[in-house]
Amino acid sequence: MSIVDKAAFEDAHWSVHRNFRYKHDIERWKTPEHWLSAKDMLAMDALGEYEDDCDGHALLVRRECRRIKLPTRLVFCWVPPSNGQPGGYHLGLEHGGWWSCCHRPSIIERDQTGFEFISMSGFEKGEDWHYIVGFDHTQPWPHLRGA
């Protein structure tokens, strides 16, 4: 990846992240799971503030990347338990080995996250999701291991 692409990805991440506040879907949308629609994004744009969970952050950054024709993929992963915090599933955005998510103020190399990557979307709308090489979907998923 070129330095220009990395900088563009960082800019897209920061354009959302600087005005982003994490809020669980049950609190924000009164439902256990909600993925942002174009209408939701436009309403947030009008306020100049973004309030959602990890998938909302990833979708908003992806929208910014699509505006500048920067190819990205949504990535579903497992965040292992750490420092007394339970593990959980998470969604972020990947571009050329770089990672954007709501938990980080800037992008980092995807391999530096410590997350277990499960599946990723295609680059274009409507493309299928694929399991990531090395993730065995026939075995218990991370939240069921050791149970």
C-alpha positions as a LaTeX table, in Angstrom:
\begin{tabular}{lrrr}
\hline
Residue & $x$ (\AA) & $y$ (\AA) & $z$ (\AA) \\
\hline
Met1 & 0.00 & 0.00 & 0.00 \\
Ser2 & 1.21 & 3.46 & $-0.78$ \\
Ile3 & 1.84 & 6.11 & 1.84 \\
Val4 & $-0.92$ & 8.15 & 0.17 \\
Asp5 & $-3.47$ & 5.33 & 0.63 \\
Lys6 & $-2.48$ & 4.87 & 4.27 \\
Ala7 & $-2.85$ & 8.60 & 4.88 \\
Ala8 & $-6.23$ & 8.64 & 3.14 \\
Phe9 & $-7.40$ & 5.72 & 5.29 \\
Glu10 & $-6.19$ & 7.49 & 8.44 \\
Asp11 & $-8.01$ & 10.67 & 7.37 \\
Ala12 & $-11.25$ & 8.74 & 6.73 \\
His13 & $-10.96$ & 7.06 & 10.14 \\
Trp14 & $-10.28$ & 10.34 & 11.93 \\
Ser15 & $-13.08$ & 12.21 & 10.13 \\
Val16 & $-15.54$ & 9.88 & 11.85 \\
His17 & $-13.68$ & 9.04 & 15.04 \\
Arg18 & $-13.15$ & 12.61 & 16.23 \\
Asn19 & $-16.94$ & 13.08 & 16.51 \\
Phe20 & $-17.84$ & 9.51 & 17.47 \\
Arg21 & $-19.34$ & 8.39 & 20.75 \\
Tyr22 & $-19.77$ & 4.68 & 21.42 \\
Lys23 & $-23.28$ & 3.70 & 22.42 \\
His24 & $-24.76$ & 0.19 & 22.54 \\
Asp25 & $-27.57$ & $-0.50$ & 20.07 \\
Ile26 & $-30.02$ & $-1.38$ & 22.83 \\
Glu27 & $-29.50$ & 2.07 & 24.32 \\
Arg28 & $-29.25$ & 4.03 & 21.06 \\
Trp29 & $-31.80$ & 2.23 & 18.86 \\
Lys30 & $-33.83$ & 0.24 & 21.45 \\
Thr31 & $-32.97$ & $-3.03$ & 19.70 \\
Pro32 & $-30.24$ & $-5.63$ & 20.35 \\
Glu33 & $-28.67$ & $-5.13$ & 16.92 \\
His34 & $-28.96$ & $-2.29$ & 14.41 \\
Trp35 & $-26.83$ & $-1.59$ & 11.35 \\
Leu36 & $-26.88$ & 1.98 & 10.11 \\
Ser37 & $-28.90$ & 2.84 & 7.03 \\
Ala38 & $-28.07$ & 5.69 & 4.66 \\
Lys39 & $-30.88$ & 7.66 & 6.33 \\
Asp40 & $-29.31$ & 7.11 & 9.78 \\
Met41 & $-25.95$ & 8.32 & 8.49 \\
Leu42 & $-27.45$ & 11.44 & 6.94 \\
Ala43 & $-29.23$ & 12.26 & 10.20 \\
Met44 & $-25.92$ & 11.95 & 12.08 \\
Asp45 & $-24.18$ & 14.08 & 9.43 \\
Ala46 & $-26.74$ & 16.83 & 10.01 \\
Leu47 & $-25.89$ & 16.82 & 13.73 \\
Gly48 & $-22.16$ & 16.62 & 13.13 \\
Glu49 & $-21.98$ & 13.84 & 15.72 \\
Tyr50 & $-21.82$ & 10.08 & 15.35 \\
Glu51 & $-23.30$ & 7.90 & 18.04 \\
Asp52 & $-23.40$ & 4.13 & 17.55 \\
Asp53 & $-21.48$ & 0.94 & 18.25 \\
Cys54 & $-18.60$ & $-0.77$ & 16.44 \\
Asp55 & $-20.52$ & $-1.63$ & 13.28 \\
Gly56 & $-21.78$ & 1.94 & 12.98 \\
His57 & $-18.23$ & 3.26 & 13.25 \\
Ala58 & $-17.00$ & 0.78 & 10.62 \\
Leu59 & $-19.84$ & 1.61 & 8.23 \\
Leu60 & $-19.32$ & 5.35 & 8.62 \\
Val61 & $-15.57$ & 5.07 & 7.96 \\
Arg62 & $-16.27$ & 2.77 & 5.01 \\
Arg63 & $-18.62$ & 5.37 & 3.55 \\
Glu64 & $-15.85$ & 7.97 & 3.78 \\
Cys65 & $-13.44$ & 5.57 & 2.07 \\
Arg66 & $-15.92$ & 4.89 & $-0.73$ \\
Arg67 & $-16.24$ & 8.62 & $-1.33$ \\
Ile68 & $-12.54$ & 8.72 & $-2.20$ \\
Lys69 & $-12.59$ & 5.31 & $-3.94$ \\
Leu70 & $-10.41$ & 3.63 & $-1.33$ \\
Pro71 & $-11.20$ & $-0.12$ & $-1.20$ \\
Thr72 & $-12.00$ & $-1.49$ & 2.26 \\
Arg73 & $-13.49$ & $-4.60$ & 3.83 \\
Leu74 & $-15.60$ & $-5.01$ & 6.94 \\
Val75 & $-13.99$ & $-7.55$ & 9.27 \\
Phe76 & $-15.84$ & $-9.53$ & 11.95 \\
Cys77 & $-13.61$ & $-10.66$ & 14.81 \\
Trp78 & $-13.35$ & $-11.89$ & 18.38 \\
Val79 & $-11.72$ & $-9.67$ & 20.99 \\
Pro80 & $-10.29$ & $-11.95$ & 23.70 \\
Pro81 & $-10.91$ & $-11.22$ & 27.39 \\
Ser82 & $-8.37$ & $-8.81$ & 28.83 \\
Asn83 & $-7.77$ & $-6.85$ & 32.06 \\
Gly84 & $-10.92$ & $-8.23$ & 33.67 \\
Gln85 & $-13.05$ & $-7.32$ & 30.64 \\
Pro86 & $-15.04$ & $-10.10$ & 28.97 \\
Gly87 & $-14.29$ & $-11.03$ & 25.39 \\
Gly88 & $-16.74$ & $-10.16$ & 22.68 \\
Tyr89 & $-17.42$ & $-9.97$ & 18.99 \\
His90 & $-16.41$ & $-6.84$ & 17.16 \\
Leu91 & $-16.52$ & $-5.25$ & 13.71 \\
Gly92 & $-13.84$ & $-3.10$ & 12.19 \\
Leu93 & $-12.61$ & $-1.98$ & 8.81 \\
Glu94 & $-9.50$ & $-3.10$ & 6.94 \\
His95 & $-7.57$ & $-1.51$ & 4.11 \\
Gly96 & $-4.31$ & $-3.00$ & 2.86 \\
Gly97 & $-3.45$ & $-4.56$ & 6.21 \\
Trp98 & $-4.41$ & $-1.47$ & 8.23 \\
Trp99 & $-7.21$ & $-1.52$ & 10.81 \\
Ser100 & $-9.81$ & 1.06 & 11.80 \\
Cys101 & $-12.21$ & 0.56 & 14.69 \\
Cys102 & $-14.10$ & 2.55 & 17.28 \\
His103 & $-11.72$ & 1.55 & 20.09 \\
Arg104 & $-8.66$ & 3.25 & 18.60 \\
Pro105 & $-8.02$ & 6.94 & 17.91 \\
Ser106 & $-5.88$ & 6.08 & 14.88 \\
Ile107 & $-5.39$ & 3.19 & 12.49 \\
Ile108 & $-2.95$ & 0.40 & 13.31 \\
Glu109 & $-1.62$ & $-2.63$ & 11.49 \\
Arg110 & $-4.32$ & $-5.29$ & 11.51 \\
Asp111 & $-1.92$ & $-7.92$ & 12.86 \\
Gln112 & $-1.22$ & $-5.71$ & 15.91 \\
Thr113 & $-4.80$ & $-5.81$ & 17.23 \\
Gly114 & $-4.57$ & $-9.11$ & 19.11 \\
Phe115 & $-8.01$ & $-10.01$ & 17.74 \\
Glu116 & $-9.06$ & $-13.32$ & 16.18 \\
Phe117 & $-10.35$ & $-12.51$ & 12.70 \\
Ile118 & $-13.35$ & $-14.59$ & 11.67 \\
Ser119 & $-14.80$ & $-13.30$ & 8.42 \\
Met120 & $-14.60$ & $-10.38$ & 6.04 \\
Ser121 & $-16.81$ & $-8.78$ & 3.47 \\
Gly122 & $-15.93$ & $-8.21$ & $-0.13$ \\
Phe123 & $-14.83$ & $-4.82$ & $-1.36$ \\
Glu124 & $-18.05$ & $-3.99$ & $-3.21$ \\
Lys125 & $-21.68$ & $-3.82$ & $-2.11$ \\
Gly126 & $-23.39$ & $-7.19$ & $-2.35$ \\
Glu127 & $-20.22$ & $-9.27$ & $-2.40$ \\
Asp128 & $-20.25$ & $-12.34$ & $-0.17$ \\
Trp129 & $-18.58$ & $-12.55$ & 3.20 \\
His130 & $-15.81$ & $-15.14$ & 3.55 \\
Tyr131 & $-14.26$ & $-16.94$ & 6.49 \\
Ile132 & $-10.70$ & $-15.84$ & 7.01 \\
Val133 & $-8.04$ & $-18.45$ & 6.37 \\
Gly134 & $-7.11$ & $-20.08$ & 9.66 \\
Phe135 & $-10.53$ & $-19.68$ & 11.29 \\
Asp136 & $-12.19$ & $-23.09$ & 11.59 \\
His137 & $-15.94$ & $-22.42$ & 11.50 \\
Thr138 & $-16.66$ & $-26.13$ & 12.14 \\
Gln139 & $-15.21$ & $-25.87$ & 15.67 \\
Pro140 & $-16.77$ & $-24.02$ & 18.63 \\
Trp141 & $-16.76$ & $-20.27$ & 18.18 \\
Pro142 & $-14.64$ & $-18.21$ & 20.61 \\
His143 & $-17.42$ & $-17.48$ & 23.12 \\
Leu144 & $-18.13$ & $-21.23$ & 23.42 \\
Arg145 & $-14.55$ & $-22.43$ & 23.84 \\
Gly146 & $-13.86$ & $-23.89$ & 27.24 \\
Ala147 & $-17.57$ & $-23.84$ & 28.12 \\
\hline
\end{tabular}
